[in-house]
Every structure is written in C-alpha cells, then in structure tokens.
Amino acid sequence: MKTTLVKYLRIFTLLLFVISCSDDSSSEIEQPVITNLVNDISVANEIHRLVNQHRQSIGLSPLQKNSTAEGLAVDHTNYMIVQGDISHDNFNARGDILNEKENARNTAENVAYLYRDAQSVVNGWLNSSGHKKNIEGNYTYTGIAAIKDQQGRYYYTQLFYR
C-alpha cells in the first residue's frame, strides 16, 4: 500500500511539473526576449539622422523619436535575433500597442540585417521601393533599433507612425 501511494505521489508530482512548464501563452504580442544584447544608440541615432536628411531633401518633415516605438523596435529586433532571421512577425500587435499608447493611426516598419553600418542600411532601404515608401511616408514619429547578435551581425528595425 505504501509503495502504491509513493508511486501515485511521484506521478502526481511529475504531472504538476509538466503542466507548470507548458506554454500557455496564446498572445500575439511578442514577449520580450531576454538577451545580453542592447540597442546600439549611436547607430540608431545615425539611422535617424540619415532618414531625416533624406526626408528633408524631398521636402518632408523630419521624424521625431518616440520611446514607445523604440522599445517595440528593440523587442522585435531581439526577437529576430533569437529567430535567426528577419521578419515582420507580430507587426499588427506592435501597431495595436502604438495605437493604444500613442494614439497612432497609421504604422509601418522596415527591418534589415547584415548591413555593417547606418549608411549602408539606409541606402539599402532607399533602394527598395517598399522600404523607401515607408521612409517617405506620411509619418511623424519613429523608433529605431540596431542590435548586434552574438556573432557581431547587426539586425535593424525601424517603426514609423502618425
């Protein structure tokens, strides 16, 4: 009887462990990825400067930095690093957050990786019609992340909204 009780307690404990370790999140919102990687502010600032320089050269207003958009860009860039690929995964969720927190009406996003510096990533975006459309779009605010992975490769996200 005692061995049967011990056996059932072990099974019960194992079941509790399995249940407690299961993934029960069904949210579309990316959970922040815990890494030791941080936004390279100097590169992000240079991207911001170059994008605004281009916008002003064609008569558009410069984009203002926004901390909510930057935080979302950082989270998404870390997500891409963990995935090992660039994507627009969960873009609608980022747009919803900007709508809720910043009253954003229209949002867009550019992503990239493997470019070595701000000038090359901005040039790459300007040579791509979809990315260029975002840079030249009717937006007021931006958030930018430029983060190196463990192998020293940059991943980039730039969010736009108005």
C-alpha positions, 0 to 999 in steps of 0.5 A: 500500500505504501509503495502504491501511494509513493508511486501515485505521489511521484506521478502526481508530482511529475504531472504538476511539473509538466503542466507548470512548464507548458506554454500557455501563452496564446498572445500575439504580442511578442514577449520580450526576449531576454538577451545580453544584447542592447540597442546600439544608440549611436547607430540608431541615432545615425539611422535617424539622422540619415532618414531625416536628411533624406526626408528633408531633401524631398521636402518632408518633415523630419521624424521625431523619436518616440520611446514607445516605438523604440522599445517595440523596435528593440523587442522585435529586433531581439526577437529576430535575433533569437529567430535567426532571421528577419521578419515582420512577425507580430507587426499588427500587435506592435501597431495595436500597442502604438495605437493604444499608447500613442494614439497612432493611426497609421504604422509601418516598419522596415527591418534589415540585417547584415548591413555593417553600418547606418549608411549602408542600411539606409541606402539599402532601404532607399533602394527598395521601393517598399522600404523607401515608401515607408521612409517617405511616408506620411509619418511623424514619429519613429523608433529605431533599433540596431542590435548586434547578435552574438556573432557581431551581425547587426539586425535593424528595425525601424517603426514609423507612425502618425 
